Amino acid sequence: MHRAQLRKVFAAFDAANTDVRVVGGAVRNSLIDRAVKEIDLATPATPDATMQIGKRAGLGVYPTGIDHGTVTLVADGVSFEVTTLRRDVETDGRHAVVAFTHSWLEDAQRRDFTINAFYCDAAGTLYDPIGGLADLRRRRVRFIGDAEARIREDYLRILRFFRFSAEYGRGQLDADGLAATVALKQGLTSLAAERVRSEILKLLAAPFAADVVRTMDQCGILQLVLSQQTDPDCLARFAAIEAALGQPPDAIAGLAALAASDPSAAASLAARLRLSNAETAALERAAIVNADLDPAQSDAAARVALYRMGAEAFRRAVRVAWARSGVSPTDNDWRRRALLADRWSPPTMPFTGGDVVALGVAPGPAVGEVLRAFEAWWTANGFVDDSVVQRDELKKLARKALA
């Protein structure tokens, strides 16, 4: 609340004698001492009035969501979304038609959960028109009003219920909310894959994801969303392994542990969720089935796997393989294998195509064949670091290619 950029936005509305309050997640997280990533604001001013207020104060003004009442104001390079108070006029489970209002209560009543309906003004006064503070203290994620009505307004709220429960809840899920999600779960089939993807990845990065995902599986919601075989027990073991290693939740690796038994299954899941190319590649590498990841195999074999996969992919794949194995999250052998990339960095391939050409091999496929043969020899022999021995082996392979 004391950030200079935010104070400039408050000052702009104060000069216009217009209310504006921080709303939602920023207030919620502040109340429980969690990091605040974005600061959103709400105001009874119309979008046009908000833009005029911003311009008069010399702020950057961008009508980023004007149809829904949202204007982005920029103060010293920091963006703030300012949205006019709204009430829903019509909803279809995916989109809402809204009307502007001057009522803070009406604006709060259209939100999803009580813990998301907080407001705070420039003086630091907390407004809790729905009674969310009691739920936040109890770590209870509860729909505002009738749970089924809130879900019918936007079926994504089913996934948000589970995601927020994994992030902010404690103990059992709210019974009314859970019953409503089960009753209306078929509505999930109407959602765009991109919206589902976002919620699933956020859920898997939450502190209590494993427990919540197990409930989703028992209710038939997980299968409905992912459309392939899932293993909540494996995810639970994976989460325990992350905790034992002191690592924060990794959503991509968690997804591999939950629902990608191999790279082929990972590819299918990535297509289902419309993952980005980078996310798809990461998921497939995390799901790889490679015996050399197992601590029963030699360190030398594991180093080759680490060299070929890269450190991040290796770490993920080992943790997933560990979870699949069913071995205790405190097993020392698996722990040592999982931490290999922290104590050993793969060397760089000592030669390039130019080195092979310099030995007389004509540019073309033969150059790549020589490099691959050298790399196979080099890795199989423990990444030989004697430059003379390396050069002799490259020369031998080049002569063979020229014969």
KEKE-3310 file (N, C-alpha, C; in steps of 0.2 Angstrom, whole numbers, plus 5000, padded with zeros to 4 digits):
npx = (5004:5011:5019:5027:5022:5009:5003:5003:4992:4982:4982:4978:4965:4960:4962:4952:4941:4935:4931:4942:4949:4960:4958:4953:4965:4977:4974:4970:4981:4990:4984:4988:5001:5007:5016:5013:5009:5002:4993:4977:4963:4947:4933:4920:4919:4916:4923:4927:4928:4938:4949:4950:4954:4966:4974:4974:4982:4994:4997:5001:4989:4978:4966:4963:4954:4941:4928:4923:4925:4938:4953:4970:4981:4997:5010:5025:5031:5025:5011:4993:4978:4962:4946:4929:4916:4905:4890:4883:4874:4870:4874:4883:4890:4903:4906:4902:4889:4890:4885:4888:4890:4887:4888:4897:4894:4886:4896:4905:4897:4896:4908:4919:4924:4923:4935:4941:4935:4938:4942:4952:4956:4965:4969:4971:4960:4950:4938:4925:4913:4907:4910:4922:4934:4933:4932:4945:4953:4951:4955:4947:4940:4927:4912:4904:4888:4876:4883:4881:4875:4885:4895:4888:4888:4901:4910:4923:4926:4924:4937:4945:4940:4946:4959:4961:4958:4969:4979:4976:4968:4965:4964:4949:4939:4927:4911:4899:4904:4911:4901:4894:4903:4904:4891:4890:4900:4901:4900:4913:4917:4914:4923:4937:4953:4964:4961:4958:4971:4979:4973:4976:4990:4993:4987:4994:5006:5003:5004:4996:4993:4993:4984:4972:4971:4969:4956:4949:4951:4944:4932:4929:4932:4945:4948:4939:4944:4958:4957:4964:4974:4977:4988:4986:4993:5006:5009:5007:5018:5028:5027:5031:5044:5049:5047:5056:5068:5069:5063:5054:5036:5035:5026:5026:5034:5026:5014:5019:5022:5009:5001:5008:5015:5025:5035:5026:5013:5014:5015:5002:4994:4999:4994:4981:4979:4984:4997:5011:5025:5037:5033:5028:5039:5046:5038:5038:5051:5052:5044:5051:5057:5070:5082:5094:5093:5089:5096:5101:5109:5125:5135:5142:5134:5123:5128:5131:5117:5113:5121:5116:5103:5102:5103:5091:5081:5085:5085:5071:5067:5073:5067:5053:5055:5059:5047:5039:5044:5041:5049:5054:5053:5063:5074:5091:5100:5092:5091:5104:5106:5096:5102:5113:5115:5118:5130:5139:5144:5141:5154:5158:5156:5171:5174:5170:5161:5169:5182:5183:5182:5194:5202:5202:5190:5176:5164:5148:5137:5146:5154:5145:5143:5156:5158:5147:5151:5163:5158:5151:5161:5168:5159:5156:5168:5169:5170:5183:5196:5208:5217:5225:5223:5210:5211:5218:5209:5199:5206:5208:5195:5192:5201:5196:5183:5188:5193)
npy = (4994:5006:5008:5019:5020:5015:5024:5035:5032:5032:5045:5051:5048:5053:5067:5068:5067:5054:5038:5024:5008:4995:4978:4961:4948:4954:4961:4950:4942:4950:4950:4938:4938:4934:4934:4948:4949:4955:4971:4975:4986:4993:5004:5015:5024:5026:5018:5028:5039:5035:5034:5048:5053:5046:5052:5066:5065:5062:5049:5034:5028:5015:5007:4992:4982:4987:4984:4976:4985:4988:4997:5000:5008:5016:5019:5026:5015:5004:4994:4995:4987:4994:4993:4996:4995:4981:4972:4956:4953:4944:4927:4913:4902:4902:4915:4932:4945:4961:4974:4991:4997:5007:5001:4993:4982:4974:4972:4964:4953:4947:4940:4926:4918:4920:4924:4931:4943:4955:4973:4987:5003:5019:5023:5012:5005:4991:4983:4971:4965:4953:4944:4937:4937:4929:4917:4916:4916:4904:4897:4893:4889:4896:4897:4912:4916:4905:4891:4883:4892:4901:4893:4890:4902:4903:4890:4887:4890:4879:4872:4882:4882:4871:4874:4885:4880:4871:4881:4890:4884:4873:4857:4849:4850:4863:4858:4861:4868:4858:4848:4855:4857:4843:4840:4848:4845:4842:4853:4857:4852:4862:4872:4881:4874:4881:4889:4879:4873:4884:4884:4871:4870:4880:4875:4863:4869:4873:4873:4862:4853:4839:4833:4839:4835:4822:4821:4827:4817:4806:4811:4810:4821:4824:4815:4819:4831:4829:4817:4805:4791:4793:4795:4798:4794:4793:4807:4812:4805:4811:4825:4824:4820:4832:4840:4834:4836:4850:4858:4869:4867:4860:4862:4857:4845:4839:4837:4827:4817:4814:4811:4807:4794:4790:4798:4798:4797:4810:4818:4817:4822:4835:4840:4839:4849:4860:4864:4875:4875:4874:4870:4858:4851:4851:4843:4831:4827:4826:4815:4805:4788:4780:4769:4773:4783:4778:4774:4762:4760:4764:4778:4784:4781:4788:4801:4802:4802:4814:4823:4822:4826:4838:4849:4854:4846:4834:4834:4835:4823:4813:4815:4812:4799:4793:4795:4787:4775:4771:4770:4776:4794:4798:4791:4787:4784:4787:4800:4805:4802:4811:4823:4824:4833:4845:4843:4840:4846:4844:4842:4853:4848:4844:4847:4854:4855:4862:4858:4845:4846:4853:4842:4837:4831:4832:4845:4841:4826:4817:4824:4826:4812:4809:4817:4812:4799:4802:4808:4798:4789:4797:4800:4787:4784:4791:4805:4809:4820:4823:4832:4829:4815:4816:4823:4814:4803:4809:4812:4798:4794:4803:4799:4786:4790:4795:4785)
npz = (5000:5002:4991:4980:4967:4967:4976:4968:4959:4968:4972:4961:4959:4971:4969:4959:4967:4968:4973:4975:4976:4982:4976:4979:4976:4980:4992:5000:5000:5007:5019:5024:5024:5012:4997:4986:4969:4959:4958:4958:4955:4960:4956:4957:4946:4929:4914:4905:4913:4921:4913:4910:4922:4924:4914:4917:4928:4923:4920:4912:4901:4896:4887:4891:4893:4890:4887:4897:4907:4911:4913:4911:4921:4921:4931:4933:4926:4931:4930:4933:4934:4933:4937:4933:4945:4945:4939:4936:4921:4912:4910:4903:4907:4902:4898:4903:4903:4908:4918:4923:4940:4955:4967:4979:4986:4976:4967:4974:4976:4964:4962:4964:4976:4994:5000:4990:4989:4995:4999:4999:5005:5001:5014:5021:5026:5028:5019:5019:5013:5011:5021:5021:5028:5040:5034:5028:5039:5044:5034:5024:5008:5000:4991:4985:4991:4983:4978:4967:4958:4957:4950:4938:4932:4927:4922:4924:4937:4944:4943:4948:4961:4966:4964:4972:4984:4986:4987:4997:5006:5020:5027:5026:5010:5007:5010:5004:4992:4986:4983:4974:4963:4959:4955:4944:4935:4922:4915:4913:4901:4892:4892:4886:4881:4884:4895:4904:4905:4911:4924:4929:4929:4938:4949:4951:4956:4968:4986:4993:4983:4980:4989:4986:4972:4973:4979:4968:4959:4964:4963:4950:4942:4938:4928:4919:4915:4911:4903:4902:4909:4926:4941:4956:4968:4964:4961:4974:4980:4973:4977:4990:4988:4983:4994:5003:4997:4998:4988:4978:4973:4957:4943:4930:4931:4941:4934:4925:4933:4938:4926:4915:4909:4900:4887:4876:4881:4887:4877:4871:4882:4883:4871:4873:4883:4877:4878:4878:4865:4872:4885:4882:4877:4889:4897:4890:4892:4906:4908:4903:4901:4907:4911:4916:4925:4937:4953:4954:4943:4936:4942:4931:4920:4923:4922:4909:4904:4910:4904:4891:4892:4899:4913:4920:4914:4918:4932:4934:4927:4935:4948:4944:4940:4952:4960:4953:4956:4969:4980:4996:5000:5007:5003:5002:4992:4980:4983:4981:4968:4962:4966:4958:4947:4954:4959:4949:4934:4917:4905:4890:4874:4865:4852:4836:4820:4812:4816:4812:4798:4796:4797:4785:4780:4770:4770:4775:4777:4782:4791:4802:4805:4810:4821:4829:4831:4838:4850:4855:4859:4868:4878:4883:4888:4900:4898:4893:4897:4892:4881:4871:4869:4866:4853:4846:4845:4837:4825:4821:4819:4809:4798:4796:4790:4779:4772)
capx = (5000:5015:5023:5026:5018:5002:5001:5001:4986:4977:4982:4975:4957:4958:4961:4945:4936:4932:4933:4946:4951:4963:4953:4955:4971:4982:4972:4970:4988:4993:4981:4991:5008:5010:5019:5008:5011:4999:4988:4971:4959:4940:4931:4913:4920:4916:4930:4929:4930:4945:4954:4951:4957:4973:4977:4975:4987:5000:4998:4999:4982:4977:4959:4965:4948:4936:4921:4922:4926:4945:4957:4976:4985:5004:5014:5032:5032:5021:5004:4988:4971:4957:4940:4923:4911:4900:4886:4882:4867:4869:4880:4882:4895:4909:4906:4897:4887:4890:4883:4892:4886:4890:4887:4902:4891:4885:4902:4907:4892:4898:4915:4919:4925:4923:4942:4943:4930:4941:4943:4956:4956:4971:4970:4972:4954:4948:4931:4924:4906:4904:4912:4928:4939:4932:4935:4952:4956:4950:4958:4942:4938:4920:4909:4900:4881:4874:4889:4880:4874:4892:4898:4884:4891:4908:4912:4930:4926:4926:4944:4947:4938:4951:4966:4962:4959:4976:4984:4974:4964:4968:4960:4944:4937:4921:4907:4894:4907:4913:4895:4892:4907:4903:4885:4890:4907:4900:4901:4920:4918:4913:4929:4943:4958:4969:4959:4960:4978:4981:4971:4979:4997:4993:4985:5000:5011:5001:5007:4993:4990:4992:4978:4966:4970:4966:4949:4947:4951:4939:4925:4928:4934:4952:4948:4935:4948:4964:4955:4969:4975:4981:4990:4987:4997:5012:5009:5009:5025:5032:5027:5034:5051:5051:5048:5062:5074:5068:5062:5047:5032:5036:5020:5027:5036:5021:5010:5022:5021:5002:4997:5012:5019:5030:5034:5020:5007:5015:5013:4995:4992:5001:4989:4974:4979:4986:5003:5016:5030:5042:5030:5027:5045:5048:5034:5040:5058:5051:5041:5056:5058:5077:5085:5100:5091:5089:5102:5104:5114:5131:5135:5144:5128:5119:5132:5129:5110:5113:5125:5112:5096:5103:5102:5084:5077:5088:5082:5064:5066:5075:5062:5047:5056:5059:5040:5036:5047:5037:5054:5053:5055:5070:5079:5098:5102:5088:5092:5110:5105:5092:5106:5119:5116:5120:5138:5143:5142:5143:5158:5156:5159:5177:5175:5164:5161:5175:5188:5183:5183:5201:5206:5201:5183:5172:5158:5142:5134:5151:5156:5141:5145:5162:5156:5143:5156:5168:5154:5149:5167:5170:5155:5157:5174:5169:5171:5190:5198:5215:5216:5229:5219:5204:5213:5220:5203:5196:5210:5207:5189:5192:5204:5191:5178:5191:5195)
capy = (5000:5011:5009:5025:5020:5014:5030:5040:5031:5034:5052:5054:5047:5058:5073:5069:5066:5048:5032:5018:5003:4989:4973:4954:4944:4958:4962:4943:4939:4955:4949:4932:4939:4931:4939:4951:4949:4961:4975:4977:4991:4994:5010:5016:5028:5023:5017:5034:5043:5032:5036:5055:5054:5045:5057:5072:5064:5061:5042:5030:5025:5010:5003:4985:4978:4992:4981:4973:4990:4988:5002:4999:5014:5015:5024:5025:5009:4999:4993:4993:4986:4998:4990:4999:4991:4978:4966:4952:4954:4937:4922:4906:4897:4904:4922:4936:4951:4965:4981:4995:4999:5011:4997:4989:4975:4971:4970:4959:4947:4943:4937:4918:4916:4925:4927:4936:4949:4961:4979:4991:5010:5022:5024:5005:5002:4985:4982:4964:4965:4946:4940:4933:4937:4923:4911:4917:4914:4897:4894:4889:4892:4895:4901:4917:4914:4899:4888:4881:4898:4904:4889:4891:4909:4902:4883:4887:4891:4872:4871:4887:4880:4866:4877:4890:4876:4869:4886:4894:4880:4869:4852:4846:4855:4865:4853:4864:4869:4851:4845:4859:4855:4837:4840:4852:4844:4841:4860:4858:4851:4867:4877:4881:4871:4886:4891:4873:4873:4888:4882:4865:4871:4884:4870:4859:4873:4875:4869:4856:4850:4832:4831:4841:4831:4815:4822:4828:4810:4802:4814:4810:4827:4824:4811:4823:4836:4826:4812:4799:4788:4797:4792:4803:4792:4795:4814:4813:4804:4817:4831:4822:4820:4839:4843:4831:4839:4857:4861:4872:4863:4861:4860:4852:4838:4836:4834:4821:4811:4813:4809:4805:4788:4790:4803:4797:4800:4817:4822:4817:4826:4842:4842:4840:4855:4865:4867:4878:4870:4874:4866:4851:4848:4850:4838:4825:4825:4824:4809:4800:4782:4779:4765:4776:4788:4774:4774:4755:4760:4767:4786:4785:4781:4794:4807:4803:4805:4821:4827:4822:4829:4845:4849:4855:4840:4828:4834:4833:4816:4809:4815:4808:4792:4791:4794:4781:4768:4769:4771:4781:4800:4800:4786:4791:4782:4791:4807:4806:4803:4817:4829:4824:4839:4850:4842:4838:4849:4841:4846:4855:4844:4848:4848:4856:4853:4865:4854:4839:4848:4854:4836:4834:4828:4837:4847:4836:4821:4813:4828:4824:4806:4809:4820:4808:4794:4804:4810:4792:4787:4802:4799:4781:4784:4795:4812:4810:4827:4824:4835:4825:4809:4818:4824:4807:4799:4813:4810:4792:4794:4806:4795:4781:4793:4797:4779)
capz = (5000:5002:4985:4977:4960:4969:4979:4963:4957:4973:4972:4955:4960:4976:4966:4956:4972:4966:4976:4972:4981:4980:4977:4978:4978:4983:4999:5003:5001:5012:5026:5027:5024:5006:4992:4981:4963:4955:4962:4954:4959:4958:4957:4954:4940:4922:4911:4902:4918:4924:4908:4911:4929:4923:4909:4921:4933:4919:4920:4906:4901:4891:4888:4889:4894:4890:4886:4904:4912:4914:4911:4914:4922:4922:4935:4933:4923:4935:4928:4938:4931:4937:4934:4936:4949:4940:4941:4930:4918:4909:4910:4900:4909:4899:4897:4906:4901:4914:4919:4928:4946:4960:4973:4981:4988:4970:4964:4978:4975:4957:4963:4965:4983:4999:5001:4984:4989:4999:4996:5004:5002:5002:5021:5023:5028:5025:5017:5019:5012:5011:5027:5019:5033:5044:5030:5027:5045:5045:5028:5020:5002:5000:4986:4988:4990:4981:4975:4960:4954:4955:4945:4932:4929:4924:4924:4926:4944:4947:4944:4953:4968:4968:4964:4978:4990:4986:4988:5003:5010:5025:5029:5021:5006:5009:5008:4999:4986:4983:4981:4968:4958:4957:4952:4938:4932:4915:4912:4911:4894:4887:4893:4881:4883:4887:4902:4909:4906:4916:4931:4931:4931:4944:4954:4953:4959:4975:4992:4995:4977:4980:4993:4982:4966:4975:4979:4961:4955:4967:4961:4943:4939:4935:4922:4914:4913:4907:4898:4902:4915:4931:4946:4962:4972:4961:4962:4981:4982:4970:4981:4996:4986:4982:5000:5006:4993:4999:4982:4978:4968:4950:4940:4924:4933:4944:4929:4922:4938:4939:4921:4909:4911:4896:4883:4871:4885:4889:4870:4871:4887:4880:4865:4877:4887:4873:4881:4873:4863:4877:4890:4879:4877:4896:4900:4887:4895:4912:4908:4899:4904:4906:4916:4919:4930:4943:4957:4954:4938:4938:4941:4924:4915:4925:4920:4901:4904:4912:4898:4885:4894:4902:4920:4922:4912:4921:4938:4933:4926:4941:4953:4942:4940:4959:4962:4950:4959:4975:4985:5001:4998:5010:5001:5001:4985:4975:4984:4978:4960:4961:4966:4954:4943:4959:4961:4943:4928:4911:4901:4884:4868:4864:4845:4831:4813:4809:4818:4807:4791:4796:4796:4778:4779:4766:4773:4773:4782:4785:4797:4808:4807:4814:4827:4833:4833:4843:4856:4858:4862:4873:4884:4885:4892:4906:4896:4893:4897:4890:4874:4866:4868:4862:4846:4842:4843:4832:4819:4819:4816:4802:4793:4794:4786:4772:4769)
cpx = (5004:5019:5021:5021:5010:4999:4999:4994:4981:4976:4978:4967:4955:4957:4954:4939:4932:4935:4937:4949:4955:4958:4956:4961:4976:4981:4972:4977:4992:4991:4985:4998:5011:5012:5013:5012:5009:4994:4983:4967:4952:4938:4924:4914:4919:4923:4932:4932:4937:4950:4956:4955:4965:4977:4978:4981:4994:5002:4997:4992:4981:4970:4960:4959:4941:4929:4919:4923:4933:4949:4964:4979:4992:5007:5021:5034:5029:5014:4999:4981:4966:4950:4934:4919:4906:4895:4884:4874:4865:4875:4878:4887:4902:4911:4901:4896:4887:4887:4886:4887:4890:4890:4893:4900:4889:4891:4905:4903:4893:4904:4914:4919:4925:4930:4945:4939:4932:4942:4947:4957:4963:4973:4972:4966:4952:4941:4930:4916:4903:4906:4918:4933:4939:4934:4942:4956:4956:4953:4953:4940:4931:4917:4905:4892:4880:4880:4887:4878:4881:4895:4894:4886:4897:4910:4919:4931:4926:4933:4947:4946:4944:4958:4966:4962:4966:4981:4982:4970:4968:4963:4955:4941:4930:4916:4902:4898:4909:4907:4893:4896:4906:4896:4885:4896:4906:4901:4908:4921:4917:4918:4934:4949:4963:4967:4960:4967:4981:4979:4975:4986:4997:4991:4991:5006:5009:5003:5003:4989:4989:4986:4972:4965:4967:4959:4946:4946:4945:4932:4924:4930:4940:4952:4944:4940:4954:4963:4961:4971:4979:4983:4991:4992:5005:5014:5011:5016:5030:5033:5031:5042:5053:5052:5054:5068:5074:5067:5055:5043:5034:5030:5021:5029:5030:5015:5012:5021:5013:4999:5001:5016:5025:5029:5028:5014:5008:5013:5005:4992:4993:4996:4982:4974:4982:4992:5007:5021:5035:5039:5029:5034:5048:5045:5036:5047:5057:5048:5045:5057:5065:5080:5091:5099:5090:5096:5105:5110:5120:5131:5138:5139:5124:5122:5131:5122:5110:5116:5120:5105:5097:5101:5095:5080:5079:5085:5075:5063:5067:5069:5055:5049:5056:5052:5037:5038:5044:5042:5053:5056:5062:5075:5086:5101:5099:5090:5099:5110:5101:5097:5112:5120:5119:5128:5142:5140:5145:5148:5155:5159:5165:5178:5169:5165:5168:5182:5188:5184:5191:5205:5205:5194:5179:5166:5152:5140:5140:5154:5152:5142:5151:5161:5152:5147:5160:5164:5152:5155:5169:5166:5155:5163:5175:5171:5179:5192:5205:5215:5220:5226:5213:5206:5215:5214:5199:5199:5208:5200:5188:5195:5199:5186:5181:5193:5190)
cpy = (5006:5012:5015:5025:5019:5021:5036:5039:5033:5042:5055:5053:5052:5065:5074:5067:5059:5042:5027:5014:4997:4983:4966:4951:4948:4959:4955:4941:4944:4953:4942:4932:4935:4936:4942:4952:4955:4964:4977:4982:4991:5001:5011:5021:5024:5022:5024:5039:5041:5035:5044:5056:5052:5050:5064:5071:5063:5054:5039:5027:5021:5006:4996:4980:4982:4989:4978:4978:4991:4993:5000:5006:5012:5020:5022:5017:5003:4999:4992:4993:4989:4996:4994:4993:4988:4973:4962:4953:4947:4933:4916:4901:4898:4911:4926:4943:4955:4972:4985:4997:5004:5007:4992:4982:4971:4968:4964:4952:4943:4940:4930:4916:4921:4928:4931:4942:4954:4967:4983:4998:5013:5023:5017:5002:4996:4984:4974:4963:4958:4942:4935:4932:4931:4917:4911:4914:4907:4893:4889:4893:4891:4900:4906:4916:4907:4896:4886:4887:4901:4900:4890:4897:4908:4895:4882:4887:4884:4871:4876:4885:4875:4869:4881:4886:4873:4874:4889:4890:4876:4864:4851:4852:4857:4861:4855:4865:4863:4848:4848:4857:4848:4837:4844:4851:4844:4848:4861:4857:4856:4873:4876:4878:4875:4888:4885:4872:4877:4886:4876:4866:4875:4879:4866:4862:4875:4870:4862:4853:4843:4830:4833:4837:4825:4816:4823:4821:4806:4804:4813:4816:4827:4820:4815:4828:4834:4821:4807:4797:4793:4793:4797:4801:4794:4803:4815:4811:4809:4823:4830:4822:4827:4842:4840:4834:4847:4861:4863:4867:4865:4858:4856:4845:4835:4833:4828:4815:4809:4809:4807:4800:4787:4796:4803:4800:4807:4821:4822:4822:4834:4844:4843:4847:4861:4868:4870:4873:4869:4869:4859:4847:4846:4844:4831:4822:4823:4817:4803:4794:4780:4775:4769:4781:4784:4773:4767:4755:4765:4775:4788:4785:4787:4800:4808:4805:4812:4826:4828:4826:4836:4844:4849:4849:4834:4828:4832:4826:4811:4809:4812:4801:4789:4790:4788:4774:4766:4769:4777:4788:4802:4795:4789:4790:4787:4798:4809:4807:4809:4823:4829:4830:4845:4849:4841:4842:4846:4845:4848:4850:4848:4850:4850:4853:4855:4861:4848:4841:4850:4848:4833:4831:4833:4839:4843:4831:4818:4817:4826:4817:4805:4812:4816:4802:4796:4805:4803:4789:4791:4801:4792:4780:4789:4802:4813:4817:4828:4826:4832:4819:4810:4819:4818:4803:4802:4811:4803:4791:4797:4802:4789:4784:4794:4791:4776)
cpz = (5000:4996:4982:4971:4962:4972:4974:4960:4962:4973:4966:4956:4966:4974:4962:4961:4970:4970:4972:4977:4978:4981:4976:4980:4982:4991:5003:5005:5007:5019:5029:5026:5018:5001:4987:4974:4958:4959:4957:4959:4956:4960:4954:4947:4934:4919:4908:4907:4921:4919:4909:4917:4928:4919:4913:4925:4929:4919:4913:4906:4895:4892:4886:4889:4894:4890:4893:4909:4914:4910:4914:4914:4924:4925:4936:4931:4926:4933:4933:4934:4936:4933:4937:4940:4944:4943:4935:4928:4915:4909:4906:4902:4907:4899:4901:4903:4907:4913:4924:4934:4950:4967:4974:4983:4981:4967:4967:4977:4969:4957:4965:4972:4988:5000:4995:4984:4994:4996:5002:5001:5004:5009:5024:5027:5025:5024:5016:5018:5012:5017:5025:5024:5038:5040:5029:5033:5046:5039:5024:5014:5000:4995:4989:4986:4988:4976:4968:4955:4952:4949:4938:4928:4925:4926:4926:4934:4947:4948:4948:4960:4971:4969:4970:4984:4991:4988:4995:5008:5015:5028:5024:5017:5008:5006:5003:4992:4982:4980:4974:4962:4955:4953:4945:4934:4925:4911:4910:4904:4889:4887:4887:4884:4887:4894:4907:4910:4911:4923:4933:4933:4937:4950:4956:4956:4966:4980:4993:4989:4977:4983:4989:4976:4968:4976:4972:4957:4958:4965:4953:4939:4935:4928:4917:4911:4908:4902:4897:4909:4920:4937:4952:4967:4970:4962:4970:4983:4979:4974:4987:4994:4986:4989:5004:5003:4995:4993:4981:4973:4961:4946:4934:4926:4937:4939:4926:4927:4939:4933:4914:4911:4906:4891:4878:4875:4887:4883:4870:4876:4885:4875:4868:4880:4883:4876:4876:4871:4868:4883:4888:4879:4884:4899:4897:4890:4902:4913:4905:4904:4902:4912:4920:4924:4937:4946:4956:4948:4940:4938:4934:4919:4917:4922:4912:4900:4905:4907:4892:4886:4896:4909:4923:4920:4916:4928:4939:4932:4931:4946:4951:4942:4948:4962:4959:4953:4965:4981:4989:4998:5002:5009:4999:4994:4980:4976:4981:4971:4959:4961:4962:4950:4948:4960:4955:4937:4922:4907:4894:4879:4865:4856:4841:4824:4810:4810:4813:4800:4790:4795:4789:4776:4776:4770:4770:4778:4785:4791:4803:4810:4812:4821:4832:4836:4839:4850:4859:4862:4868:4879:4887:4889:4897:4904:4897:4892:4895:4883:4869:4864:4864:4854:4843:4840:4837:4825:4817:4816:4809:4797:4791:4789:4779:4768:4763)
residu = (MET:HIS:ARG:ALA:GLN:LEU:ARG:LYS:VAL:PHE:ALA:ALA:PHE:ASP:ALA:ALA:ASN:THR:ASP:VAL:ARG:VAL:VAL:GLY:GLY:ALA:VAL:ARG:ASN:SER:LEU:ILE:ASP:ARG:ALA:VAL:LYS:GLU:ILE:ASP:LEU:ALA:THR:PRO:ALA:THR:PRO:ASP:ALA:THR:MET:GLN:ILE:GLY:LYS:ARG:ALA:GLY:LEU:GLY:VAL:TYR:PRO:THR:GLY:ILE:ASP:HIS:GLY:THR:VAL:THR:LEU:VAL:ALA:ASP:GLY:VAL:SER:PHE:GLU:VAL:THR:THR:LEU:ARG:ARG:ASP:VAL:GLU:THR:ASP:GLY:ARG:HIS:ALA:VAL:VAL:ALA:PHE:THR:HIS:SER:TRP:LEU:GLU:ASP:ALA:GLN:ARG:ARG:ASP:PHE:THR:ILE:ASN:ALA:PHE:TYR:CYS:ASP:ALA:ALA:GLY:THR:LEU:TYR:ASP:PRO:ILE:GLY:GLY:LEU:ALA:ASP:LEU:ARG:ARG:ARG:ARG:VAL:ARG:PHE:ILE:GLY:ASP:ALA:GLU:ALA:ARG:ILE:ARG:GLU:ASP:TYR:LEU:ARG:ILE:LEU:ARG:PHE:PHE:ARG:PHE:SER:ALA:GLU:TYR:GLY:ARG:GLY:GLN:LEU:ASP:ALA:ASP:GLY:LEU:ALA:ALA:THR:VAL:ALA:LEU:LYS:GLN:GLY:LEU:THR:SER:LEU:ALA:ALA:GLU:ARG:VAL:ARG:SER:GLU:ILE:LEU:LYS:LEU:LEU:ALA:ALA:PRO:PHE:ALA:ALA:ASP:VAL:VAL:ARG:THR:MET:ASP:GLN:CYS:GLY:ILE:LEU:GLN:LEU:VAL:LEU:SER:GLN:GLN:THR:ASP:PRO:ASP:CYS:LEU:ALA:ARG:PHE:ALA:ALA:ILE:GLU:ALA:ALA:LEU:GLY:GLN:PRO:PRO:ASP:ALA:ILE:ALA:GLY:LEU:ALA:ALA:LEU:ALA:ALA:SER:ASP:PRO:SER:ALA:ALA:ALA:SER:LEU:ALA:ALA:ARG:LEU:ARG:LEU:SER:ASN:ALA:GLU:THR:ALA:ALA:LEU:GLU:ARG:ALA:ALA:ILE:VAL:ASN:ALA:ASP:LEU:ASP:PRO:ALA:GLN:SER:ASP:ALA:ALA:ALA:ARG:VAL:ALA:LEU:TYR:ARG:MET:GLY:ALA:GLU:ALA:PHE:ARG:ARG:ALA:VAL:ARG:VAL:ALA:TRP:ALA:ARG:SER:GLY:VAL:SER:PRO:THR:ASP:ASN:ASP:TRP:ARG:ARG:ARG:ALA:LEU:LEU:ALA:ASP:ARG:TRP:SER:PRO:PRO:THR:MET:PRO:PHE:THR:GLY:GLY:ASP:VAL:VAL:ALA:LEU:GLY:VAL:ALA:PRO:GLY:PRO:ALA:VAL:GLY:GLU:VAL:LEU:ARG:ALA:PHE:GLU:ALA:TRP:TRP:THR:ALA:ASN:GLY:PHE:VAL:ASP:ASP:SER:VAL:VAL:GLN:ARG:ASP:GLU:LEU:LYS:LYS:LEU:ALA:ARG:LYS:ALA:LEU:ALA)
# end
